[in-house]
Amino acid sequence: MSNLLIYDKKITSFFQLLGEKENNISYSVGWALANCKNFLTIFIKKTLKWKQEINYEGIRIQLQKYEFSKGFTDIEVEQLGDFHLIIEAKRGWNLPTIIQLQKYASRKKFINSSAPLKKIIVLSECTQHYVEANHEVNNINGIKVTYLTWRDIYNYSLTAIKKGSYTEKRYLSELNKYLEDIMTIQKIDSNRVFVVSLARGKPDKWNISWIDIVKKKSFYFHPIAKHWPYEPPNYIAFRYEGKLQSIHHIKKYEVFTNPHKIIQEIPNEKWERHYLYKLDKAFLPQHEVKNGKIYRNSRCWCMLDTLLTCKTIAEASDVSKKRLERFATANNKT
């Protein structure tokens, strides 16, 4: 079979032809819900805990439904007289604002719907832990708000594939290929910190140093490649001048190939795919944490609490490794 490429990127799923923006993703999921009965069944049963019969012929799935002053909804799923869902799709670690949710909950058609069960569902990469810590909105105007990850949708699709017809299997396999390409799952519930060394100088042709990218821009980036995190960490720490300088929570991330579009002090060039991290405010332990016996430019992983309590980064790394080994041993025994 011949290879199909768009802007030098190989197309592995027909859903990719739509694009990879938020609307494109919601169109793809909406299309799969409308055309894959088992996928729709699993989605309704999981999100609504629905145990009654589903009237497939009576279900309406609408994309980009507009209402004056209330904007557009990404997806609406309605079974007249039974349930009415509004689905808001977000790409990455983003969540809708309270104002946006209030607009959805106050839409006239939604309020006047005869369905006794109404719900707003938010799709994003945000785990439940992240939502609970950053977005405590579970009810808007009496409407329950539920949060799902793209990984949940991916898993619903996997389950549906096992039960579906040949056509459904094909559609959902294409959907999952598409989702695999756009979703990157950050380990938000992990307290491991990725510790990197920053050079003081400026790379060739750059007008900014690595240290200033972190301190002045609140950014850090690295290639999506071997020896680097394949999944974005929750925390990152920086060391230079022989000691730990700062620890940051990674607020959000994105993938880029042209650094100049983000940091103008870097030349306009085409790179391989990189993760860009937006850093939260820096914090440090109460005491100085020196490097210890660690290679000059090496990177390592440490548990957050070890960086806050150990005297050196090397000690924190060793304690973290031993802790993980004990955990693995205990799990193997059980």
C-alpha positions as CSV (number, residue, x, y, z in Angstrom):
1,M,0.0,0.0,0.0
2,S,1.3,3.5,-0.9
3,N,2.2,6.0,1.8
4,L,0.0,9.1,2.2
5,L,1.7,12.2,3.7
6,I,0.5,15.7,4.6
7,Y,3.2,18.2,5.3
8,D,5.7,15.3,5.4
9,K,3.6,13.6,8.1
10,K,2.4,10.0,7.4
11,I,-1.3,9.5,7.6
12,T,-2.2,6.3,9.4
13,S,-5.9,7.0,10.0
14,F,-8.6,8.7,7.9
15,F,-9.6,10.7,10.9
16,Q,-6.2,12.6,10.6
17,L,-7.5,14.1,7.3
18,L,-9.8,16.2,9.5
19,G,-6.9,17.7,11.4
20,E,-5.8,17.7,15.0
21,K,-7.5,20.8,16.5
22,E,-10.1,20.4,19.3
23,N,-13.1,20.7,16.9
24,N,-11.5,18.0,14.6
25,I,-11.1,15.6,17.5
26,S,-14.7,16.1,18.7
27,Y,-15.9,15.6,15.1
28,S,-14.1,12.3,15.0
29,V,-15.5,11.1,18.3
30,G,-19.0,12.2,17.3
31,W,-18.8,10.4,14.0
32,A,-17.6,7.2,15.8
33,L,-20.5,7.4,18.3
34,A,-23.0,7.8,15.5
35,N,-21.6,4.9,13.4
36,C,-20.4,2.4,16.0
37,K,-23.3,1.0,18.0
38,N,-21.2,-0.8,20.6
39,F,-19.0,2.2,21.2
40,L,-22.1,4.4,21.7
41,T,-23.5,1.7,24.1
42,I,-20.4,1.6,26.2
43,F,-20.1,5.4,26.3
44,I,-23.7,5.8,27.5
45,K,-23.5,3.0,30.1
46,K,-20.2,4.2,31.5
47,T,-20.9,7.9,31.6
48,L,-24.5,7.7,32.8
49,K,-24.4,4.4,34.6
50,W,-27.4,3.7,32.3
51,K,-29.1,0.3,32.8
52,Q,-32.2,0.8,30.8
53,E,-32.8,0.0,27.1
54,I,-31.2,2.3,24.6
55,N,-33.3,3.5,21.7
56,Y,-30.7,3.8,19.0
57,E,-33.0,5.0,16.4
58,G,-34.2,7.8,18.7
59,I,-30.7,9.1,19.6
60,R,-29.6,12.4,18.1
61,I,-25.9,13.2,18.0
62,Q,-25.2,16.9,17.1
63,L,-21.9,18.6,16.5
64,Q,-21.3,22.4,16.9
65,K,-24.9,23.2,18.0
66,Y,-25.2,27.0,18.3
67,E,-27.3,29.0,20.6
68,F,-27.3,32.8,20.6
69,S,-25.0,34.2,23.4
70,K,-24.3,30.7,24.6
71,G,-21.8,29.7,21.9
72,F,-21.3,26.3,20.3
73,T,-21.3,22.9,21.9
74,D,-18.8,20.3,20.7
75,I,-21.1,17.3,20.9
76,E,-24.6,16.8,22.1
77,V,-26.1,13.3,22.6
78,E,-29.8,13.1,23.3
79,Q,-32.4,10.4,23.7
80,L,-35.7,12.2,23.8
81,G,-37.4,11.9,27.2
82,D,-34.5,10.0,28.7
83,F,-31.1,11.8,28.7
84,H,-29.4,14.8,27.2
85,L,-25.6,15.1,27.3
86,I,-23.4,18.1,26.4
87,I,-19.8,17.1,25.7
88,E,-17.0,19.7,25.8
89,A,-13.7,18.4,24.3
90,K,-10.4,19.9,25.2
91,R,-7.0,19.0,23.8
92,G,-4.1,18.6,26.3
93,W,-4.2,19.5,29.9
94,N,-6.9,22.2,29.6
95,L,-10.3,22.5,31.2
96,P,-13.2,24.8,30.4
97,T,-13.8,27.8,32.6
98,I,-16.7,28.1,35.0
99,I,-18.2,30.8,32.7
100,Q,-18.1,28.4,29.7
101,L,-19.8,25.6,31.8
102,Q,-22.4,28.1,33.0
103,K,-23.2,29.0,29.4
104,Y,-23.7,25.3,28.6
105,A,-25.9,24.7,31.6
106,S,-28.1,27.7,30.9
107,R,-28.8,26.9,27.2
108,K,-32.6,27.1,26.6
109,K,-32.9,23.8,24.8
110,F,-30.9,22.1,27.5
111,I,-33.0,23.6,30.3
112,N,-36.3,22.9,28.5
113,S,-35.4,19.4,27.5
114,S,-37.9,16.8,28.8
115,A,-35.0,14.4,29.6
116,P,-34.8,13.8,33.4
117,L,-31.1,13.0,33.2
118,K,-28.9,15.9,32.0
119,K,-25.1,16.0,32.3
120,I,-22.1,18.0,31.0
121,I,-19.1,15.8,30.2
122,V,-15.6,17.3,29.8
123,L,-13.1,15.4,27.7
124,S,-9.4,16.3,28.1
125,E,-6.1,14.7,29.2
126,C,-6.6,15.8,32.8
127,T,-6.8,12.9,35.3
128,Q,-9.3,12.9,38.1
129,H,-6.5,13.8,40.6
130,Y,-5.7,16.9,38.5
131,V,-9.3,17.9,38.2
132,E,-9.9,17.6,42.0
133,A,-6.9,19.7,42.7
134,N,-7.4,22.4,40.1
135,H,-11.1,22.5,38.9
136,E,-13.5,21.7,41.7
137,V,-16.6,22.2,39.5
138,N,-18.9,19.2,39.8
139,N,-22.2,20.9,39.5
140,I,-23.4,23.9,37.5
141,N,-26.9,25.2,38.0
142,G,-28.0,21.8,39.2
143,I,-26.4,20.0,36.3
144,K,-23.7,17.4,37.1
145,V,-20.3,17.8,35.5
146,T,-18.3,14.7,34.8
147,Y,-14.7,14.5,33.6
148,L,-13.2,11.9,31.3
149,T,-9.8,11.5,29.8
150,W,-9.0,10.8,26.2
151,R,-7.5,7.6,27.5
152,D,-11.0,6.7,28.8
153,I,-12.4,7.2,25.3
154,Y,-9.6,5.1,23.9
155,N,-10.4,2.3,26.3
156,Y,-14.1,2.5,25.5
157,S,-13.2,2.0,21.9
158,L,-10.9,-0.9,22.6
159,T,-13.7,-2.6,24.5
160,A,-16.2,-1.9,21.7
161,I,-13.8,-3.4,19.1
162,K,-14.0,-6.8,20.8
163,K,-17.8,-6.8,20.3
164,G,-18.3,-4.9,17.1
165,S,-18.9,-6.0,13.5
166,Y,-16.1,-5.9,11.0
167,T,-17.0,-2.4,9.9
168,E,-17.1,-1.1,13.5
169,K,-13.7,-2.8,14.3
170,R,-12.3,-0.9,11.3
171,Y,-13.7,2.4,12.2
172,L,-12.7,2.2,15.9
173,S,-9.2,1.0,15.0
174,E,-8.8,4.1,12.8
175,L,-10.1,6.2,15.7
176,N,-7.6,4.7,18.2
177,K,-4.7,5.3,15.8
178,Y,-5.9,8.9,15.6
179,L,-6.2,9.2,19.4
180,E,-2.8,7.6,19.9
181,D,-1.2,10.4,17.8
182,I,-2.8,13.3,19.5
183,M,-2.9,12.2,23.2
184,T,0.1,12.3,25.5
185,I,-0.6,11.2,29.0
186,Q,1.2,13.2,31.6
187,K,1.7,11.3,34.9
188,I,0.0,13.9,37.0
189,D,-0.4,11.7,40.0
190,S,3.4,11.0,40.2
191,N,5.6,12.8,42.6
192,R,8.8,11.9,40.7
193,V,10.9,14.9,39.6
194,F,13.0,15.0,36.4
195,V,16.2,16.7,37.4
196,V,18.2,18.3,34.5
197,S,21.4,20.3,34.3
198,L,21.3,23.8,32.7
199,A,24.3,25.2,30.8
200,R,25.2,28.9,31.5
201,G,26.2,29.9,28.0
202,K,24.1,30.5,24.9
203,P,24.0,27.8,22.1
204,D,25.3,28.9,18.7
205,K,23.1,31.5,17.0
206,W,20.8,31.8,20.1
207,N,20.2,35.1,21.8
208,I,19.1,33.5,25.0
209,S,20.6,31.0,27.4
210,W,19.0,27.9,28.8
211,I,19.0,29.5,32.3
212,D,17.1,32.5,31.0
213,I,14.6,30.3,29.1
214,V,13.7,28.9,32.5
215,K,14.0,32.0,34.7
216,K,12.6,34.6,32.4
217,K,10.3,32.7,30.0
218,S,9.2,30.0,32.5
219,F,9.7,27.4,29.7
220,Y,11.8,24.3,29.2
221,F,11.9,21.9,26.3
222,H,13.5,18.7,25.2
223,P,13.2,16.3,22.2
224,I,10.8,13.4,22.3
225,A,13.5,10.9,21.9
226,K,15.4,8.1,23.6
227,H,17.0,9.0,27.0
228,W,14.4,11.7,27.5
229,P,10.9,11.3,29.1
230,Y,8.5,9.9,26.5
231,E,5.6,11.1,28.8
232,P,5.7,14.6,30.3
233,P,6.6,14.5,34.0
234,N,4.6,16.2,36.7
235,Y,7.6,18.0,38.2
236,I,10.9,19.2,36.8
237,A,14.0,20.5,38.6
238,F,17.1,22.4,37.4
239,R,20.6,22.4,38.7
240,Y,23.7,24.5,37.9
241,E,26.6,26.0,39.8
242,G,26.9,22.8,41.7
243,K,23.5,22.7,43.4
244,L,19.7,22.5,43.0
245,Q,18.4,25.9,41.8
246,S,14.6,25.4,41.4
247,I,11.7,22.8,41.3
248,H,8.6,23.5,39.2
249,H,5.3,21.9,38.6
250,I,4.7,21.6,34.9
251,K,1.4,23.4,34.4
252,K,0.9,22.3,30.8
253,Y,2.8,21.2,27.8
254,E,2.6,21.1,24.0
255,V,4.5,19.5,21.1
256,F,6.4,21.8,18.7
257,T,8.8,21.6,15.8
258,N,9.8,25.3,15.3
259,P,11.2,26.9,18.5
260,H,11.2,30.4,17.0
261,K,7.4,30.5,17.1
262,I,7.6,30.2,20.9
263,I,10.9,31.9,21.8
264,Q,11.9,34.5,19.2
265,E,15.5,34.6,20.5
266,I,16.0,31.1,18.9
267,P,16.5,30.9,15.1
268,N,13.6,30.0,12.8
269,E,14.4,26.3,12.2
270,K,12.6,23.0,11.7
271,W,13.3,20.5,14.5
272,E,12.2,17.1,15.3
273,R,9.2,17.0,17.7
274,H,9.9,18.5,21.1
275,Y,7.9,18.8,24.3
276,L,7.5,22.3,25.5
277,Y,6.8,22.7,29.2
278,K,5.1,25.7,30.8
279,L,6.5,26.0,34.3
280,D,4.7,27.0,37.4
281,K,6.4,29.1,40.1
282,A,9.7,27.8,41.4
283,F,10.0,26.4,44.9
284,L,12.9,25.0,46.9
285,P,13.6,23.1,50.1
286,Q,14.5,25.2,53.2
287,H,18.2,24.0,53.0
288,E,20.8,24.0,50.2
289,V,20.9,20.9,48.1
290,K,24.3,20.3,46.4
291,N,24.8,18.0,43.4
292,G,26.9,15.4,45.3
293,K,28.5,12.6,43.3
294,I,26.7,13.1,40.0
295,Y,28.0,13.4,36.5
296,R,28.2,17.0,35.3
297,N,25.5,16.9,32.6
298,S,23.6,13.9,33.6
299,R,19.9,13.8,34.2
300,C,18.1,11.8,36.9
301,W,14.8,11.1,38.6
302,C,14.1,11.8,42.3
303,M,11.0,11.5,44.4
304,L,9.8,15.0,45.4
305,D,10.1,14.5,49.1
306,T,13.7,13.3,48.8
307,L,14.7,16.5,47.1
308,L,13.1,18.4,49.9
309,T,14.9,16.4,52.6
310,C,18.2,15.0,51.3
311,K,21.5,17.0,51.4
312,T,22.5,16.2,47.8
313,I,20.7,15.4,44.5
314,A,22.8,12.2,44.3
315,E,21.5,11.1,47.7
316,A,17.9,11.9,46.7
317,S,18.4,9.9,43.5
318,D,19.8,6.9,45.4
319,V,17.0,6.9,48.0
320,S,14.4,7.2,45.2
321,K,15.9,4.2,43.3
322,K,16.0,2.0,46.5
323,R,12.4,3.0,47.3
324,L,11.2,1.9,43.8
325,E,13.2,-1.3,44.1
326,R,11.5,-2.2,47.4
327,F,8.1,-1.3,45.9
328,A,8.8,-3.6,42.9
329,T,10.0,-6.4,45.2
330,A,6.9,-6.2,47.4
331,N,4.6,-6.2,44.3
332,N,6.4,-9.3,42.9
333,K,5.8,-11.1,46.2
334,T,2.1,-10.4,46.1
